[in-house]
Amino acid sequence: MLIEGAPGAWRVTAAYGTTREVPVDAATESWLRMLMSYGDVVDIGDGSPFIHSVPDFLGSLADTYRVCIAVKDHTDALAGIVLLAQTPPFKLLSAAQIYALKTHSVALYHAAPLAPVRNGPEGVIERLRLLESVVVHAKDAILITEAEPIDLPGPRIVYCNPAFLETTGFSLEEIVGKTPRILQCEETDRSTLDQIRSALSKWQPVEVELINTRRDGTRFWVQLSIVPVANEKGWFTHWVSVQRDITERKEAEQSLKQAQIDREEQVALRSRLVERERIQEELTYAAFHDDLTRLKNRAYFMAQIQEVFNLAQAEREAAVLYMDLDRFKYINDGMGHRAGDILLQIVAQRLQSCLTGNAVLARIGGDEFAILHTGDASKQAAVDTARRVIQALGVAVEVEGQAIFTSCSVGIVTLDAAHTSAEDLVRDADVAMYAAKKQGQGKWALFDLSMRQAAVDLLLMRNALKHALAREEFYLVYQPIFAARSRRIEGVEALVRWQHPVLGNVPPDVFIAVAEDIGIIHEMGRWVMQTACAEIKRWNADPASTLRLNVNVSGAELNHVGFVAKVAEILQGTSFSAHDLQIEITESVFLNEPETVAIALADLRELGVRIALDDFGTGYSSLGYIDRYPIDSIKIDRSFVTRMMTHRRTIAIVTSILSLGSALDVDIVAEGVETQDQLDRLQALGCPFVQGYLLSPPLRGEEMKQLLAARNEN
């Protein structure tokens, strides 16, 4: 509907879709003028701020969505309005819709004097003729396609205006029947096409910017608006797209962007020398410093040692301290890497406080640090520094609210004629550090040549241990466990031994740690359990002698994937009763992956296997482990058995452990019983089981059988 006229005399001069005579009074004209002061196209439908002030005659025309469009004369003054009332499936006005509505309103305005209020076929034909004239003479490229298919091959083109043909270079024959994909090229953005496809699939209008191609292959940018068109029944029948060539704007934007880039490059060029110097300083710092602790790194440390070697032979005076933290792996694994990093930072600060003179401190890697002393008194300075370091690191460190007690082992080496490089010096300091570790935690050691030989022996042992199982160099011994009062043998503990043809009888506390380090502990542990189960099964064939077998299991084995399945397989293969098997673990297994350990222990209990906690009382939280894990037996460490003879506090501890075992129905075994007085004291305290050299040392299988036979005869 077109409403226009002289000021104060507005009236309906053209209409389509209604035959009603609609009077326009002065109040309505005033309201419409006020409305159009908000813009050329104003929504007065549901949800708009104007819906409640619509004049009665407008509200009675339709109960659907309404839009008012301004019609202006050649002086850009408001000459009237076009009122549209319809029922589209959406209320979003795209640029294409606004464009069409504006051109439609202009056409109606100019046609108004020729076409008073009309209805019927002639009015429809005349309106279509006017719209066609608008499309044909439009400067923007207009394309009309069928509504479907949205997917391949796409909707076919049924019409394009002359502006489209002029812009693209195609002829009408080349376009009609094709799809808009004829305009796409490899530079057309795929995400933009996906956006168009998504909108079309929802019958929604869409407006995008993208690159198209002309018939001659040249590229051009367009601002593309696509809207669906419905018939009188509300069914979507076509898509109308309006394409505006924005190549010049895009090129201008690109030129502006390039100009901005050029300006930024000029600014960067002016500051490049300063930046280069700053970067050079940072790179130099990074090359010779450790990121975590901000100490010097290995590269710097080795370079400083090399400076000493560059001096004349007579002037070479230096000593190196090489150190690492004791049991750092347990802290790192138990509390997490963040806690480990915090600990290393605190350790670095404490180490710095121990330095004197021109000493150089560096973090070599992991939990390893080194200090270089140079000059005539370098050896004594190194020893003094080692003592300060051990004292400083012996004080508890608070990390994330927890007090951590740590220590370090320190190896010291002084430069002599045998050292020809920095690597030689650091190697011997490292060897001395491992010698210090053998003395216990928080120790230091000075390098001597025997340590180097020990390191060589360790290497030989590592290589020999890899072949020991295949060469059948391992054998088992069994130490019996006795009932304290009856002296009846209730069980045996299987212990592995290694007899090497060259190294001799290697102590288990030496080779077991190496076996864990080189990864053969799993094969060795399997052999021990399988051999012991098979042998004890033969002994238990005598009903008068049913023994429980204790087998030691390391944390590495318990955490290994498939350990429980391996135990089940051994039990089945040897026909050994799971209820007669008891694995012994130390408290250290709970420090690494306790969740995995808990699952493994629970699964072992499901099999019927018993769990014994060995060396009880020597760890960090013994009572807590008994509370949280399925423990069937406790083995009191030999240190308590020894000290209880002279220390009342130790007697109280042993008594408490025995009471705890009785209350929890947990077996108690006292280890390391070596004197009759110890045995008598344990019997008096009510200890149910004992084990030690007083009663029997570990025995080979045949010797153990003889002992069992002798006991059975008695």
C-alpha positions in Angstrom: 0.0 0.0 0.0 1.3 3.5 -1.0 0.3 6.4 1.2 1.4 9.9 0.0 0.2 13.3 -0.9 0.6 17.0 0.0 1.5 17.7 3.6 -1.6 17.4 5.7 -3.5 15.6 2.9 -2.0 12.1 2.8 -4.1 9.4 1.3 -3.9 5.8 -0.1 -3.0 6.2 -3.8 -2.0 2.6 -4.7 -2.6 -0.7 -3.1 -2.2 -4.4 -3.8 -3.9 -7.3 -2.0 -6.8 -5.3 -0.4 -10.0 -3.7 -1.6 -10.8 -1.8 1.6 -11.2 2.0 1.5 -8.8 3.2 4.1 -9.1 6.9 5.3 -5.9 8.5 6.4 -6.5 11.3 9.0 -4.1 14.0 10.2 -3.2 12.0 13.3 -2.3 9.0 11.2 -0.1 11.1 8.9 1.5 12.7 11.9 2.2 9.3 13.4 3.7 8.0 10.1 6.0 11.0 9.8 7.2 10.5 13.4 7.8 6.8 12.6 9.9 7.5 9.5 12.1 9.8 11.5 13.7 6.6 12.8 14.9 5.4 9.4 14.0 4.6 5.8 12.8 1.1 6.7 11.1 0.6 10.1 9.6 -2.5 11.6 6.2 -2.0 13.2 5.4 -5.7 13.7 5.3 -7.9 16.8 8.2 -7.3 19.1 9.0 -3.8 17.7 8.8 -0.8 20.1 6.0 0.8 18.0 3.6 -2.1 18.0 1.5 -0.7 20.8 1.1 2.8 19.2 0.0 1.6 15.7 -3.2 3.5 14.6 -6.4 1.5 14.7 -6.9 1.5 10.9 -3.3 0.1 10.3 -3.7 -2.5 13.0 -7.0 -3.7 11.4 -5.4 -4.3 8.0 -3.5 -7.4 9.0 -2.4 -9.3 12.1 0.9 -10.2 10.5 4.4 -8.7 10.2 4.4 -5.1 9.0 7.2 -2.9 7.5 7.1 0.8 6.7 9.4 2.1 3.9 10.0 5.8 3.3 9.2 7.3 -0.1 11.1 10.6 -0.8 10.9 13.2 -3.5 13.8 14.6 -5.5 14.7 16.9 -2.6 15.0 13.9 -0.3 12.0 15.1 1.6 9.5 12.5 2.9 6.7 12.3 0.3 4.9 9.2 1.7 5.3 5.6 2.9 5.0 2.1 1.5 3.3 -0.2 4.0 3.9 -4.0 3.6 1.9 -6.6 5.4 2.8 -10.3 4.9 3.7 -13.6 6.6 7.2 -14.6 5.9 8.8 -17.5 7.9 11.4 -15.1 9.4 11.7 -11.4 10.4 15.3 -10.8 9.6 15.8 -8.1 6.9 18.9 -8.7 4.8 20.6 -6.2 2.6 18.9 -7.9 -0.4 15.4 -7.5 1.1 16.0 -3.9 2.0 17.3 -3.3 -1.5 14.2 -4.9 -3.1 11.8 -3.1 -0.8 13.3 0.3 -1.5 13.3 -0.2 -5.2 9.7 -1.5 -5.0 8.6 1.5 -3.0 10.1 3.9 -5.6 8.4 2.0 -8.4 5.0 2.2 -6.6 5.5 5.8 -5.9 6.2 6.7 -9.5 3.4 4.4 -10.6 0.9 5.8 -8.2 -0.5 8.6 -10.5 -1.1 5.9 -13.2 -2.5 3.3 -10.9 -5.0 4.1 -8.3 -6.1 1.4 -5.9 -6.3 -1.7 -8.0 -6.9 -5.4 -7.6 -7.2 -8.3 -10.0 -5.1 -9.6 -12.9 -4.4 -6.2 -14.5 -3.0 -4.9 -11.2 -0.8 -8.0 -10.8 0.5 -7.7 -14.3 1.2 -4.0 -14.0 3.1 -4.6 -10.7 5.2 -7.4 -12.2 6.0 -5.1 -15.1 7.2 -2.4 -12.7 9.3 -4.8 -10.7 10.8 -6.2 -13.9 11.8 -2.7 -15.0 13.5 -2.2 -11.6 15.5 -5.4 -11.9 16.5 -4.8 -15.6 17.7 -1.3 -14.9 19.4 -2.1 -11.6 23.2 -1.5 -11.5 23.7 -4.5 -9.2 23.8 -8.0 -10.7 20.7 -9.9 -9.9 20.3 -13.7 -10.3 17.2 -15.8 -9.8 17.5 -19.6 -9.3 15.1 -22.5 -8.5 14.7 -23.2 -4.9 16.2 -26.7 -5.0 18.3 -28.8 -4.9 20.5 -27.2 -2.3 23.1 -30.0 -2.6 24.9 -31.0 -5.8 24.4 -30.1 -8.5 22.7 -27.0 -7.0 19.7 -24.9 -8.0 19.5 -24.0 -11.6 19.6 -20.4 -12.8 16.3 -19.2 -14.4 17.0 -15.5 -14.8 19.8 -12.9 -14.6 19.6 -9.2 -15.3 21.8 -7.3 -17.8 24.0 -6.0 -15.1 24.9 -9.6 -14.2 25.9 -10.4 -17.8 27.9 -7.3 -18.1 29.8 -8.0 -14.8 30.6 -11.6 -15.5 31.0 -11.6 -19.3 28.7 -14.6 -19.8 25.9 -14.6 -22.3 22.3 -15.4 -21.3 22.5 -18.8 -23.1 25.7 -19.7 -21.1 24.1 -18.9 -17.8 20.4 -20.0 -17.9 20.2 -23.7 -16.8 23.5 -23.7 -15.1 24.1 -23.3 -11.3 25.8 -20.4 -9.5 28.8 -22.7 -9.1 29.9 -21.6 -12.6 31.2 -18.4 -10.8 33.3 -20.2 -8.3 37.1 -20.7 -8.5 39.9 -22.2 -6.5 40.2 -18.9 -4.6 36.6 -18.9 -3.5 36.7 -19.4 0.3 35.3 -22.8 1.3 34.1 -21.7 4.7 32.1 -18.9 3.1 30.5 -21.4 0.7 29.7 -23.6 3.7 28.0 -20.6 5.4 25.9 -20.0 2.3 24.9 -23.7 2.1 24.0 -23.8 5.8 21.7 -20.8 5.4 20.0 -22.1 2.2 19.4 -25.5 3.9 17.4 -23.6 6.6 15.6 -21.3 4.1 17.3 -18.3 5.7 18.7 -15.2 4.0 22.4 -14.8 3.9 24.9 -12.0 3.2 28.6 -12.7 2.5 31.6 -11.4 0.7 33.5 -13.7 -1.6 35.6 -14.0 -4.7 34.0 -15.0 -8.0 35.4 -15.5 -11.5 34.4 -14.0 -14.8 34.1 -15.8 -18.1 37.6 -14.8 -19.0 39.0 -16.1 -15.7 39.6 -12.8 -14.0 38.7 -12.6 -10.4 36.4 -10.1 -8.7 35.0 -9.5 -5.3 31.2 -9.3 -4.7 29.0 -8.5 -1.8 26.4 -11.3 -2.1 22.9 -11.2 -0.6 20.6 -14.2 -1.1 16.9 -14.3 0.0 14.2 -17.0 -0.6 11.0 -16.1 -2.4 7.7 -17.7 -1.6 4.5 -18.0 -3.7 1.0 -16.9 -2.6 0.7 -20.2 -0.6 3.8 -19.6 1.4 6.0 -22.2 -0.4 9.5 -21.2 -1.3 10.0 -21.4 -5.0 13.1 -19.4 -5.9 16.2 -17.8 -4.6 17.0 -14.2 -5.5 20.6 -13.1 -5.1 21.9 -9.5 -5.4 25.6 -9.2 -6.2 27.4 -5.9 -5.9 30.9 -5.7 -7.3 33.2 -4.5 -4.4 36.5 -5.2 -6.1 37.6 -1.6 -5.9 36.7 -1.4 -2.2 38.6 -4.7 -1.5 41.6 -3.4 -3.5 41.5 -0.2 -1.5 41.3 -2.1 1.7 44.3 -4.2 0.6 46.2 -1.1 -0.4 45.4 0.4 3.0 46.5 -2.8 4.7 49.7 -2.9 2.7 50.4 0.7 3.6 49.9 -0.2 7.3 52.2 -3.1 6.9 54.8 -0.9 5.3 54.5 1.6 8.2 54.9 -1.2 10.7 57.9 -2.5 8.8 59.5 0.9 9.0 58.9 1.1 12.7 60.3 -2.4 13.1 63.3 -1.5 11.0 64.1 1.4 13.3 64.0 -0.8 16.3 65.5 -3.9 14.7 69.1 -3.2 15.9 67.9 -2.7 19.4 65.8 -5.8 19.3 68.6 -7.8 17.8 70.9 -6.9 20.6 68.2 -7.8 23.1 67.6 -11.2 21.5 71.3 -11.8 21.3 71.5 -11.2 25.0 68.6 -13.5 25.7 70.1 -16.3 23.5 73.4 -16.0 25.2 71.7 -16.2 28.5 69.6 -19.2 27.4 72.6 -21.0 26.0 74.4 -20.9 29.4 71.6 -20.9 31.9 69.1 -23.4 33.2 65.5 -22.3 32.7 64.1 -23.8 36.0 66.7 -22.8 38.5 68.3 -19.8 36.7 71.7 -21.3 37.5 74.5 -21.8 34.9 74.0 -25.0 32.9 76.2 -27.9 31.8 77.5 -26.1 28.7 78.7 -23.2 30.7 80.2 -25.4 33.4 82.1 -27.5 30.9 83.4 -24.4 29.2 84.7 -23.1 32.5 86.5 -26.3 33.2 88.0 -26.2 29.7 89.3 -22.7 30.5 91.4 -24.3 33.3 92.8 -26.9 30.8 93.7 -24.0 28.5 96.2 -22.8 31.1 99.8 -24.0 31.4 100.2 -27.4 33.1 101.7 -25.8 36.2 98.8 -23.4 36.6 96.0 -26.0 36.5 94.5 -26.0 39.9 90.8 -27.1 40.2 88.4 -29.3 42.0 84.9 -30.4 41.0 82.0 -31.3 43.3 79.3 -33.5 41.6 76.1 -34.0 43.6 72.6 -35.3 43.2 69.6 -35.5 45.6 69.0 -38.7 47.4 65.6 -40.4 46.7 64.5 -37.5 44.5 62.7 -39.9 42.1 60.3 -40.9 44.9 59.5 -37.2 45.7 59.0 -36.5 42.0 56.8 -39.5 41.4 54.9 -39.3 44.7 54.1 -35.6 44.8 54.3 -34.8 41.1 56.7 -33.0 38.8 55.5 -29.5 39.9 56.5 -30.3 43.5 59.8 -31.7 42.2 60.5 -28.5 40.3 59.8 -26.3 43.4 62.2 -28.5 45.4 64.9 -28.1 42.8 64.5 -24.3 42.9 64.8 -24.3 46.7 67.8 -26.6 46.5 69.5 -24.2 43.9 69.0 -21.3 46.3 70.6 -23.2 49.2 73.5 -24.3 47.1 74.2 -20.7 46.1 74.3 -19.8 49.7 77.1 -22.4 50.2 79.5 -20.8 47.6 82.6 -18.9 48.4 85.2 -17.0 46.3 85.1 -17.6 42.6 83.2 -20.9 42.8 80.9 -21.7 39.8 77.6 -23.5 40.5 75.6 -25.2 37.7 72.7 -27.5 37.2 73.9 -30.4 35.1 70.5 -32.0 34.6 67.6 -33.5 36.5 68.6 -33.5 40.2 72.3 -33.3 39.5 74.4 -30.2 40.3 78.1 -29.4 40.1 80.5 -26.8 41.7 83.9 -25.8 40.3 86.6 -24.4 42.5 89.8 -23.1 41.0 93.1 -21.9 42.6 95.7 -23.2 44.9 93.3 -24.2 47.7 90.7 -25.7 45.5 90.8 -29.1 47.2 90.2 -27.9 50.7 87.6 -25.4 49.4 85.8 -28.2 47.7 85.7 -30.3 50.9 84.5 -27.3 53.0 81.8 -26.6 50.4 80.7 -30.3 50.4 80.2 -30.1 54.2 78.2 -26.9 54.0 76.1 -28.3 51.1 75.2 -31.5 53.1 74.3 -29.4 56.2 72.2 -27.0 54.2 70.3 -29.7 52.4 69.7 -31.6 55.6 67.1 -29.0 56.7 63.5 -29.8 55.8 62.0 -28.1 52.8 58.4 -27.0 52.7 56.8 -27.7 49.4 53.0 -27.2 48.9 52.4 -27.3 52.6 54.4 -30.5 53.2 57.8 -30.8 54.9 60.2 -32.7 52.7 63.4 -34.1 54.2 66.0 -34.4 51.5 69.8 -34.9 51.3 72.4 -35.2 48.7 75.5 -37.3 47.9 78.6 -35.4 46.9 81.6 -36.6 44.9 84.8 -34.6 44.8 87.7 -34.8 42.4 90.8 -32.7 42.1 92.5 -32.1 38.7 95.7 -34.1 38.1 97.9 -35.1 35.2 95.6 -38.1 34.4 92.8 -35.7 33.4 93.1 -34.5 29.9 89.6 -33.0 29.4 86.7 -31.5 31.1 84.8 -34.7 30.5 87.5 -36.7 32.4 87.1 -34.5 35.4 83.3 -34.6 35.6 83.3 -38.4 35.0 85.5 -39.0 38.0 83.5 -36.6 40.1 80.4 -38.6 39.1 82.1 -41.9 40.1 83.0 -40.4 43.5 79.4 -39.4 44.0 78.2 -42.9 43.5 80.8 -44.1 46.0 79.4 -41.6 48.5 75.9 -43.0 47.9 77.1 -46.4 48.9 77.9 -45.0 52.3 74.3 -43.8 52.8 72.4 -40.6 52.4 74.0 -37.2 53.0 77.6 -38.4 52.5 80.6 -37.0 50.5 83.6 -38.9 49.1 86.9 -37.9 47.5 87.8 -39.7 44.2 90.5 -42.3 44.1 91.5 -44.7 41.4 89.8 -47.6 43.1 86.5 -45.9 42.6 87.1 -45.9 38.9 87.8 -49.6 39.0 84.6 -50.1 40.9 82.7 -48.2 38.2 84.2 -50.5 35.6 83.3 -53.5 37.7 79.7 -52.2 37.9 79.6 -52.0 34.1 80.9 -55.5 33.8 78.3 -56.7 36.3 75.5 -55.0 34.4 76.6 -56.8 31.2 77.0 -60.2 33.0 73.6 -59.9 34.8 71.9 -59.6 31.4 73.0 -63.1 30.6 72.8 -64.7 34.1 69.3 -66.1 33.7 70.0 -67.8 30.3 73.3 -69.2 31.7 71.5 -70.6 34.8 73.7 -68.7 37.2 70.9 -67.9 39.6 69.9 -70.3 42.4 67.5 -70.2 45.4 68.0 -70.5 49.1 65.2 -70.8 51.7 65.2 -69.3 55.2 62.6 -71.0 57.4 60.0 -69.1 59.5 59.3 -70.7 62.9 56.5 -70.7 65.4 58.2 -68.9 68.3 57.1 -71.4 71.0 56.8 -74.7 69.2 59.8 -74.1 66.9 57.7 -75.7 64.2 58.6 -74.6 60.6 55.5 -72.7 59.4 56.9 -71.4 56.1 60.0 -70.4 54.2 61.2 -67.3 52.5 62.7 -67.8 49.0 65.8 -65.8 48.4 67.7 -65.5 45.1 71.4 -65.8 44.8 73.8 -65.2 41.9 77.0 -67.2 41.4 79.1 -65.7 38.6 82.1 -67.6 37.2 84.3 -64.6 37.4 82.6 -62.1 39.8 81.9 -64.9 42.3 79.0 -64.9 44.7 77.5 -61.4 44.1 75.5 -60.0 47.2 71.7 -59.7 46.4 71.6 -56.1 47.7 74.0 -55.3 44.9 72.7 -57.2 41.9 69.0 -56.8 42.6 69.2 -53.0 42.4 71.2 -53.4 39.1 68.6 -55.8 37.8 65.9 -53.2 38.4 68.0 -50.6 36.7 68.6 -52.6 33.5 65.1 -53.9 33.4 65.6 -57.7 33.9 63.9 -57.7 37.4 60.7 -59.0 35.8 62.2 -62.0 34.2 64.3 -62.7 37.3 61.2 -62.4 39.6 59.2 -64.7 37.4 62.0 -67.3 37.6 62.2 -67.0 41.4 58.4 -67.4 41.9 58.0 -70.2 39.4 61.0 -72.2 40.7 60.1 -71.8 44.3 56.4 -72.7 43.8 57.4 -75.9 41.9 59.9 -76.9 44.6 57.6 -76.2 47.6 54.8 -78.0 45.8 56.9 -81.1 45.8 57.7 -80.7 49.5 54.1 -80.1 50.4 53.2 -83.5 48.9 53.9 -84.8 52.4 50.7 -84.0 54.4 52.8 -83.7 57.5 54.7 -80.8 56.0 52.5 -78.0 54.5 54.6 -74.9 54.1 53.7 -71.3 53.3 56.0 -69.8 50.7 57.1 -66.2 51.0 58.5 -64.5 47.8 59.9 -61.0 47.8 58.4 -58.6 45.1 59.9 -55.2 44.2 57.9 -52.1 43.4 59.0 -52.3 39.8 57.5 -55.8 39.5 54.3 -54.9 41.3 53.7 -51.8 39.1 54.5 -53.8 35.9 51.5 -54.4 33.6 50.4 -58.0 33.7 52.1 -58.9 37.1 48.9 -60.3 38.6 48.2 -62.3 35.5 51.8 -63.7 35.7 51.2 -64.8 39.3 48.0 -66.5 38.3 49.7 -68.3 35.4 52.5 -69.5 37.7 50.1 -70.8 40.3 48.1 -72.7 37.6 51.3 -74.0 35.9 52.8 -75.4 39.1 49.4 -76.4 40.8 50.6 -74.4 43.8 47.8 -73.2 46.2 47.3 -69.5 46.1 46.5 -69.6 49.9 50.0 -70.9 50.5 51.7 -68.1 48.6 52.6 -64.9 50.4 54.4 -62.0 48.6 56.6 -59.7 50.7 56.7 -56.0 49.8 58.6 -53.2 51.5 57.0 -49.8 52.3 58.9 -48.2 49.4 56.5 -49.7 46.9 53.8 -47.3 48.0 55.9 -44.2 47.1 55.6 -44.8 43.4 52.1 -45.0 41.7 50.2 -46.0 44.9 46.9 -46.3 43.0 48.5 -49.0 40.7 49.9 -50.8 43.7 46.5 -50.7 45.5 44.8 -52.3 42.4 47.5 -55.0 42.1 47.3 -55.9 45.8 43.5 -56.1 45.6 43.7 -58.4 42.6 46.3 -60.6 44.3 43.9 -61.0 47.3 41.2 -62.0 44.9 43.4 -64.8 43.8 43.9 -65.9 47.4 47.5 -64.7 47.7 48.5 -63.2 51.0 50.4 -59.9 51.4 53.2 -59.4 53.9 54.7 -56.0 54.8 58.5 -56.4 55.1 61.0 -54.3 57.1 58.0 -52.8 59.0 58.8 -49.5 60.9 61.6 -48.3 58.7 59.5 -46.4 56.2 57.6 -43.1 56.3 54.0 -44.0 57.2 53.9 -47.7 58.3 50.6 -47.6 60.2 48.9 -45.7 57.3 49.8 -48.5 54.9 48.2 -51.2 57.2 45.0 -49.1 57.3 44.8 -48.5 53.5 46.1 -51.8 52.0 45.2 -55.5 52.4 48.1 -56.5 54.7 48.0 -60.1 56.1 51.4 -60.2 57.8 53.9 -57.8 59.3 57.6 -58.5 59.5 59.3 -56.5 62.2 62.6 -55.2 60.9 65.8 -56.6 62.4 66.9 -53.2 63.6 64.0 -53.3 66.2 64.9 -56.8 67.3 68.5 -55.7 67.9 67.7 -52.4 69.7 65.0 -53.8 71.9 67.6 -55.5 74.0 69.1 -52.1 75.1 66.4 -49.5 74.5 63.1 -49.4 76.5 61.5 -47.2 73.8 62.1 -49.9 71.2 60.6 -52.6 73.5 57.5 -50.4 73.7 57.4 -50.1 69.9 57.7 -53.9 69.4 55.0 -54.5 72.1 52.7 -52.0 70.3 53.2 -53.8 67.0 52.4 -57.1 68.6 49.2 -55.7 70.1 48.3 -54.1 66.8 48.7 -57.5 65.0 46.6 -59.3 67.6 43.8 -56.6 67.3 43.8 -56.6 63.5 44.3 -60.4 63.1 47.5 -59.8 61.3 50.4 -62.3 61.6 53.6 -60.8 63.2 57.1 -62.2 62.3 60.3 -60.9 63.9 63.2 -60.9 61.5 66.9 -61.1 62.3 66.8 -63.1 65.5 70.5 -63.9 66.1 70.8 -64.5 69.9 69.0 -66.6 72.4 68.3 -63.5 74.5 66.4 -62.0 71.6 64.4 -65.1 71.1 63.5 -65.3 74.8 62.5 -61.7 74.9 60.2 -62.1 71.8 58.6 -65.2 73.3 58.0 -63.3 76.5 56.4 -60.5 74.6 54.1 -63.0 72.8 55.6 -62.7 69.3 54.0 -65.6 67.3 56.6 -66.1 64.6 60.4 -65.6 64.3 63.1 -65.8 61.6 66.8 -65.5 61.8 70.3 -67.1 61.8 69.9 -68.3 65.4 67.2 -70.7 64.2 68.4 -71.3 60.7 70.4 -69.5 58.0 69.1 -69.6 54.4 69.5 -73.1 53.0 69.8 -74.7 49.6 66.8 -76.8 48.5 68.3 -80.2 49.5 69.5 -78.8 52.9 66.0 -77.5 53.5 64.4 -80.8 52.7 66.8 -82.5 55.2 65.9 -79.9 57.9 62.2 -80.5 57.3 62.6 -84.3 57.4 64.5 -84.0 60.7 61.8 -81.8 62.2 59.1 -84.2 61.1 60.9 -87.1 62.7 61.1 -85.2 66.0 
